[in-house]
């Protein structure tokens, strides 16, 4: 989801010198998208390109149209629409994750936000990339029937926003102690925004035209369980910290079609999940943990840098892409900076170098 009101990227933290850094991937979701996100890596990084093409090919004609929209220098169609944002976010997150894996970084954990959790599941082997892409498209088609809605990022705690919740407006994400996202139908969300402003609480819309992670999506998602049940599901090969449970994804949860079918309408507990990741045995307190944001923007990086464990020097935060659109050169420069940071943290020591111009 979009970053906290008034927030922005901060300088990367530093890991402890002399010790190799262990990698955990952070995979962003709705609200992080922007035109041509990561397009500067396409046809430059072979592994990234192949992973993107795998998703586009799996989706057939709609995938070819999605690829054209993604690579277009200018497009009259908004990228905030779920039908385009969700599969593209999944594809970019997954492809960047595959790129990091190909470098030999061997992530010890994955933490996805919203549709980023589907990318995490595919990277961990719960689903094949093609099956996960189809599930993302299926949920997007279903939520298209939901009432016009959206999401609202509020610079406040869950307790502070409780008076502004109601039958239609609910907490959609807990991103940080003072960064809560509300979700609901457009009119109800607009009224909540006015009341928040009157109370002196800062808010701003998330780039979404759907009330993701809200119970209002429930009726639209009926039947989704059967679609998930029709594809193979496996225990994760890499530990996935679920934004739904704020805990490592169990094998029975990964295999449960209902778990994935309900994921688009349940709150994203990103900060509690990050807490669990950083506080886990062998976590940031034992060895430096390199948190790599494998997706567009730097919102999750900005949030992670404010975590007490990271601020104490228990690890560092490395985004792979720019914080805002900047063209192909900016994509490549950001990736080069990330590679330097990963090497400095010991996460790529002795590994095969990525392909960069």
N, C-alpha and C positions, 0 to 999 in steps of 0.2 A: 504494500500500500504506500501511498505518498508519504513523504517524510514529515516530521513534525513542523507545524507552522513556525516559520522563521529559522528553521534548521538548515544546515549546509554541511558539505564535506569538511573534515578537519584533517590535519596532517596525520599520516599513518603512525601508529605506535611502533615501538621497537621491541623485539623479543630479547631474551637473555642471550648475550654473546657466548659463543663457544659451544652451544648445545643445538642439535638439529631440531628444527621446528616441525611439529606434526600438523597436518593440514585438515581443516574442516571447511566444507563448502557451504556458503549461504546462498540460497537461490531465491531471488525476488519474484513477486507476483504482481497482480493487477495494480496499476498506478505507477509502476516503474517504466512502462513502455514509452518509447518516443520514436518518431519516424527514422527508418534506416538504422535502428539500433543494431550495432555490431556488423553492419553490412560491409564496413571497411575491411573485415577479416575474411569475407567470402572470396573465394578464388585466390586467396593469399595463404591461408592456413589450411592445408589439405584435410586434416582431421576434422576441423570445424566445418569445412565445406561439405565433407561427406556426411557428417551427422545431420546438418541442416537438410541436405538432399534426401536423406533417409526418411525424415519426417514428411517432407513435401511429397515424395513418391508414394508414401503410405496413404496419403489423403487423396491421391488421384487428381482429377480435374480441379477440385477445390484447392488442393495443395499447390498446383501450378499457378492458380490465380493468386494465392496467398504469397507465393514467392515473388510474383511480378509486383504486387502491392508493396512488399517489403523493400525491394530493390529500386523502386521508382524514385527518381529524384524529387518529384513532386506528385502528390496524390490528392485528389479532391475528397477522398473518403477518410473519415476520421479513424485514427488508430485506437481511440478509446472504446469503440464498440467491441463488445465481448467476442463477437464472431471472428474478429481479426486479432485483437490483443491477446486473447487467451492462447490460441494455438501458436502464435508467434513467440510469446513469452516462454511457453513450454519448449519450443524448438531452440531458441537462443540459449536458455538456461541449460538445457540438456547438451547442446553442442559445445558450450564453453566448459561444462563439466567433463565431457569426453576429452576435450583438449587438455585439461589439467591432468586427467588420468593418463593420457598418452605421454605426458611429460614424465610420468613415473612418480608423481607426488604422493600417490597412495593415501587418499583421504581416510582418516579414522572415523569421520562422521559427516553426515549431510543434514542440513536443516533448511527446509523449503518453506517459503511464505506463500500461502494460498495456492495458486496453480504451480508455484515453485515446488510444492510438495509432490506433485505428480512427476516433475522432472527428477526430484530426489529418488522417488520410487523406481523410475526407469533406470537411473544410474546405479541403483543398488540391486537391480535385477528382479524387483518385485513384478514388474511388467516388462515386456519388450518395448522398445521405443515406439514401434508401430502401433501396438495395442494401446499404450498410454496416450498417443496422439489421437487415436479414434475415441477413446473415453473422454478426452478433453473436448473434442468436437461435439460428441453426443451431449455432454452437459451444457455446452453453449447453445445448442439447438433447443434444448429443453427450457433453459432460463429465458430464452427470447420471448416466451409466452408470459413471463412475469410482468406485473405492473411496472411502468417506467420508474426507475429508482436510481440510487446512487450511494455514495459513501462520503463520509465527512471526517477528516482528521482533526482532532481536538487536542490542544495543548493542555491536557488535564488528566487526572487519574480516573480510574473506573469509578471510585467513590464520588468524585466531583461531578461526573456526568450522569449519575443515577437519576437525579431529579428530572432529567430531560429525556429519559427513556419512556416508552409507552408501548401500546399493543403492536405498533408498526415499526417503531424505532428501537433498535437493539445494539448492543456492543458487537461489532464485527471483527475487531482485532485489538489485542493488547500488545502494542509494539514496544513500549517502554513505560516506566512508572508514571510519566506525565505525557504520554502519547497514546491516546485511545482513539480508535476509529469507530464511528457509528455507521449503521447501515439501515436502509429502509426505503419505502416509496418516496418519490421525489417531493411530493407536497408535504408529507409529514417530516421529511428531513429538512426541508426549507424552513418549516416552522420551528424545528429544534435549533437550527442555525441562528434564527432571529432571537430566540430566547437565550441562547448561549452568549450572543453578542451583547444583549442587554445586561447580562450578568458579568460582563467583562472577561469572558473566556474566549480566547482566540481559536478560530477554526478556519479550515479551508477545504474545498471539495477535493476528493480523490478523483483521478482521471478514470472514471468508470460510469457507464450508463446503466449499470446493473447493481442491485443491492446484494452483492455477494456476501456470504457468511451471515445471512439473516434468515430467520424462520419463514419469512414471506416467500422464499423460494421453494418451500416444502411441497406444495401441490404440483409445481412444475417438474419436480425431480422424481415423482412417482413413476416407477418402471425402470429407473436408472439402475437399480440393484440387479435386475435381470441381465442388463447389458454388461455390467461388470462381471457377473457370474459366468458369462459366456467366454471370457478370455482367461488364459492361464495366469495364476498368481503364485508367487513363490516367497519364501522367507528372504528377507534382505541379506545380501552378501556383505554390505557395508552398513554400519549402524546408522539408522535414520531417526533423528529426533523429530517427532511429530508435532506440528503446530496445533493439532487438534487435542492431543493429550498432554503436551509438554513433557513427554517422556520418550525413551527409546521405543520405536515401533516393534511390537511383539510379533512373532510368527503368526499367531492366531488372528491378530488384527490385520496383518498384511493379506491373509487369506480370506478375510471376511468381506464379501461384496458390499454389505451394508455399510461398512466403515468408509469405503471410498464413495459410495453413492451419496452419503450424507455429508461428505467433506465440504462441498460448496456452500452449505447452509449453516455450518457450525463455526463459532468464533475461532480466529487464529490467535493462539496463545504464544506469540513469538517471543516475547521477553521471558515468560516462564520457561519456555523451551530452551532459550539461550542460557538462562540460569542453570538448568539441568545439565546442559552440555558443558558449561565451564566449571560446574561444581562436581562433575562426575569423577569417580576414582581414576587417577591418572590424568585428570583434566589439567586446566591451566595452572593449577597450583603445583603440579609435579614437573611438568615440562612445558616449554612455550607452545602455545596452540596458535597456529597461523590461520586466521579466519579469512577465507578467500571469498569475496562476493563474485559469484559466477553468474552474471546477468547484467541487464542494463541499469545504468545509474549507480548511485552510491548511497542510497537511502539506508540499506541494511548495514553498510560500513559505518555510516554516521551514528546509527543506533548502537552498534557493537562497541565502538570506541568509548561510549559513555558507560559501559558496564564496569562496575568496580573491579572485577578480576582483570580486565584489560588495562584499566587505568593504573593498577598496581604493577604493571609490567609483566603480567602473566602470559603475554602473547602479543601478537601484532595483527593488524587488519590490512588486507590487501585487496582493493577492488581491481577487476580486470578491465573495466570499461570506463569512459569518461563520466563525469557527473551530469553532463547535459549534452545534447547533440552538438557535434563539432565536425562532422564529415569523416571520410575514410582515414585521413592522416591522423586525426585525433584518436580514432579507434586503435590504430597501430601504435601510436605513441604511448597510449595508456597501457596497452598490452606489454610493450617493451619495458615500461616502468614497473609493471607488476612482476615481470620476469626477474628484473634486477632485485626487487624487494624480496621475492621468494628465494632467490639465491643467497641474499644477505641473511635471511632467516634460516638457511640450511635446508630448506624444503626441496631444493632442486640440486643439492650437492651431488655431483657425479652423474647427473641424469642427462639424457639426450636433450640438446637444446631445441627450443621451438623454432619454427620457421618464421623469420621476420625479414622484411625487405631491408 
